[in-house]
Amino acid sequence: MIFHVLTIFPEFFDGPFEHGVIKRARDTGAIEIRIHNLRDWTSDRHKTVDDRPFGGGEGMLLKPEPLFQAVESISGRSGRTVLLSAQGRLFDQKAANEYSRLADLLLICGRYEGVDERVAEHLADDELSIGNYVLSGGELAAAVVVDTVARLLPGVLGNESSAVFESFQDGGHAGAMLDCPQYTRPAEFRGWKVPEVLLSGNHEEIRRWRRRAALEKTARLRPDLMAPSPNRD
Ligand SMILES: C[S@@+](CC[C@H](N)C(=O)[O-])C[C@H]1O[C@@H](n2cnc3c(N)ncnc32)[C@H](O)[C@@H]1O
């Protein structure tokens, strides 16, 4: 899968994609990440990407022309174009699963007070938020989306089944359950013991304990996930 990221701060991504799972996936060719500098699609001497909002108000907005030109000239694409935005639909594991089936994904990072609305209306397929809070720019959000989608792709985690049983993935169904509690050595630490069943070697008992513990933890920390919701599959 190819991830395209359109940003005015390409150097921002020197860090997030240079470590661990994502770096290995890039090195093996399981994913490709192409960072594009929005200023490459400006036509004036100052490489201007922003302008004042019509009607007045604080701050600047990213102008439509460089964004349209950039998205329309990144060739050979067949996937989705996503505008990162605090006003977008909430990104979750279900959306990550959908995106993981695409050949490519282009992520547009907003800055300043945001982006001319015509980009959301006529250029992006989706407007996506990573949470109900406001970031200074879409770059952090883009890094979150790339990381979350990439770990669902074949060959990225090495052990391909391990993403399937993580929180929210629920056996591959992008479900509503948290992962179960996990423990490693030592079996006793400061008087706190690992649940006996995990040391028993009885795989069926362990499987049942994990299921029950995951349900209990979900009910305790995220009861909202368990409540019936009209929006849930
Ligand atoms: C300071 S924000 C603009 C906020 C906008 N004026 C508003 O109130 O909705 C600048 C950029 O950060 C990104 N951004 C901010 N919060 C985000 C979020 N929760 N999810 C995704 N992107 C976000 C968007 O790309 C946005 O254009």
The ligand as a MOL file (V3000), in Angstrom:
LIG
                    3D

  0  0  0     0  0            999 V3000
M  V30 BEGIN CTAB
M  V30 COUNTS 27 29 0 0 0
M  V30 BEGIN ATOM
M  V30 1 C -5.8080 24.5610 14.2650 0
M  V30 2 S -6.5430 23.3250 13.2770 0 CHG=1
M  V30 3 C -7.9530 24.1320 12.6210 0
M  V30 4 C -9.1350 24.0330 13.5100 0
M  V30 5 C -10.4090 24.6250 12.9270 0
M  V30 6 N -10.3650 26.0550 12.9100 0
M  V30 7 C -11.5890 24.1570 13.7480 0
M  V30 8 O -11.9210 24.8200 14.7290 0
M  V30 9 O -12.1470 23.0800 13.4380 0 CHG=-1
M  V30 10 C -5.4470 23.1720 11.9180 0
M  V30 11 C -5.4510 21.8310 11.2300 0
M  V30 12 O -5.1190 20.8010 12.1580 0
M  V30 13 C -5.7180 19.5880 11.7550 0
M  V30 14 N -6.4830 19.0600 12.8910 0
M  V30 15 C -6.7900 19.7150 14.0370 0
M  V30 16 N -7.4710 18.9390 14.8700 0
M  V30 17 C -7.6160 17.7400 14.2590 0
M  V30 18 C -8.2330 16.5140 14.6140 0
M  V30 19 N -8.8560 16.3580 15.7680 0
M  V30 20 N -8.1660 15.4860 13.7360 0
M  V30 21 C -7.5520 15.6340 12.5430 0
M  V30 22 N -6.9390 16.7590 12.1510 0
M  V30 23 C -6.9690 17.8080 12.9930 0
M  V30 24 C -6.5870 19.8740 10.5480 0
M  V30 25 O -5.9010 19.4900 9.3900 0
M  V30 26 C -6.7630 21.3730 10.6320 0
M  V30 27 O -6.9790 21.9490 9.3700 0
M  V30 END ATOM
M  V30 BEGIN BOND
M  V30 1 1 1 2
M  V30 2 1 2 3
M  V30 3 1 2 10
M  V30 4 1 3 4
M  V30 5 1 4 5
M  V30 6 1 5 6
M  V30 7 1 5 7
M  V30 8 2 7 8
M  V30 9 1 7 9
M  V30 10 1 10 11
M  V30 11 1 11 12
M  V30 12 1 11 26
M  V30 13 1 12 13
M  V30 14 1 13 14
M  V30 15 1 13 24
M  V30 16 1 14 15
M  V30 17 1 14 23
M  V30 18 2 15 16
M  V30 19 1 16 17
M  V30 20 1 17 18
M  V30 21 2 17 23
M  V30 22 1 18 19
M  V30 23 2 18 20
M  V30 24 1 20 21
M  V30 25 2 21 22
M  V30 26 1 22 23
M  V30 27 1 24 25
M  V30 28 1 24 26
M  V30 29 1 26 27
M  V30 END BOND
M  V30 END CTAB
M  END
